[in-house]
Amino acid sequence: MKTSFTSVSRHIQRFALLSAFGLLSGAAFSAPDVPVATPPHRMISLVLLLKEPRSLDATTVTKAVSLGWGAQVPESAVTASPPSFVVKSAPGRYAINSVDKPYFTDSSKLANEVKDPALAGAIREHRAWMSVDWLGNDDTADLRVVYQHISQIIVQFIGKDTLAIYNPDTDQFRLNDATLVEHLNSPDPLQSLIPAGVDGTTAAADTVTINDDDPQLLAAQAEARKNWPEFMQAYQARGKDQYFAVKGPILEGDNTEYMWLQVTSIDDTLVHGKLDSDPETLKKVERGADLHIPIADVDDWLYSTGKDESHGGYTLRLFEKLAQAKEKK
């Protein structure tokens, strides 16, 4: 059998390989005034990349939310703590953030990883950002509805200074154009977003394949298993802003796909977590599904330190090395 890996296509891979960019979403954002989702919950958010900073106040936020949701929201429902504003109303609890610095610590480096020249330019040139974040933690919530609520607010802030929109949960972008607002107001606001590393046609050129019995892969997996106690020790001493993930086989009938789970709990024999990406071959599960992997079957692991650094990711580093070698050819 062979194992395939697509470069710059999955959130877990970007977290490991691009953590130096300091992606300011979820646990990676260190500013104390900006509300974030509590791990292990996903960062359900939409972000506007802006040419220049925006000034917000509670009155402006209240008006935007009221227009977006089509119902008058009292200003008393908005808690102001600039650069963030939290609105608590019938649809739920959401944060509206306006930050006067780039969303990515090293925008130029990230832009160099993106194939689409226009999108790369938006990432490189933005100087500020705004976001609408869901602050709920209900695992049973319909995220399609949640994204509709987010989109209804964020379209109120789209203007000529808006370069692009970004979804940190799916690692997808869309440039601001004449149809962006229309798409965001649709029942499926995310349908027109594309992965950062995809040029709009195919990602096949970014895919590397390796035999399951390749000595390099076996060595990387062995190293991960040998150092499993490090992962367990870090998990037991984890802080609220840390991220933990494991990779192993997910079975569906005769099909097996090695995938990453964002860890939610670990017991004596199993690691429980949420599927971090959409499967390529499995048909009955999708991103966000609650699954488990036997500890004995874990073949890689990864955790953040909370300082834009990560540990583990042995097979990820191997695949990145192979991808770089392929590019040179």
Secondary structure, DSSP 8 states (H G I E B T S, - for coil): -EEEEETT-SHHHHHHHSGGG---SGGG---TTS----TTS---EEEEEESS-----HHHHHHHHHHHHTS---GGGEEEETTEEEEEETTEEEEEEEESS-SSTTHHHHHHH-S-HHHHHHHHH--EEEEEEE----TTS-HHHHHHHHHHHHGGG--TTEEEEEETTTTEEEE--TTHHHHHTSSSTTTT-EETT--SS--GGGEEEEETT-HHHHHHHHHHHHTHHHHHHHHHT--TT--EEEEEEEEETTEEEEEEEEEEEE-SSEEEEEE-S--SS-SS--TT-EEEEEGGG--EEEEE-SSS-EEE-HHHHHHHHHHHHHHH-
